[in-house]
Amino acid sequence: MAAILSVTTFRPHAGKHAEGLATIKTLKGHLERLGGKCRIVTQAFGATPLTLTLISENTSWAEFGVMSQKAETDDGLQAFLTTVRADPAMDV
């Protein structure tokens, strides 16, 4: 069965890895509440060492579209993103 993956890689600022991971865990919770199946990956070495990647999975483009529309209007997620953007612990 094919899956639609949305992959976002984050590079935590110096000394902010734990804060960045906590932020991504919170984001993961919001996306799962909206219908996505998520996982977090840490790259230890290679092309982008010490980065955190959030992978959100949906079973179809239609399901991805529904989740995306919910995300745009979800008060909890939007408030969280506003807070994170005001003082980011990492680059996207």
Long-range contacts (C-beta under 8 A, 24 or more apart in sequence): 1-59, 3-57, 3-58, 3-59, 4-57, 4-58, 4-59, 4-60, 4-61, 4-63, 4-64, 5-55, 5-56, 5-57, 6-36, 6-55, 6-56, 6-57, 6-58, 6-64, 7-53, 7-54, 7-55, 7-56, 8-53, 8-54, 8-92, 9-48, 9-51, 9-52, 9-53, 9-92, 10-51, 10-52, 10-53, 10-54, 10-90, 10-91, 10-92, 11-48, 11-50, 11-51, 11-90, 11-91, 12-50, 12-51, 12-52, 12-89, 12-90, 13-88, 13-89, 13-90, 13-91, 16-89, 16-90, 17-50, 17-52, 19-89, 20-52, 20-89, 20-90, 21-52, 23-84, 23-89, 23-90, 24-52, 24-54, 26-80, 27-54, 27-80, 27-84, 28-54, 30-71, 30-74, 30-76, 30-77, 30-80, 31-56, 31-67, 31-71, 31-77, 33-76, 34-67, 34-70, 34-71, 34-74, 34-77, 35-63, 35-66, 35-67, 35-70, 36-67, 52-90
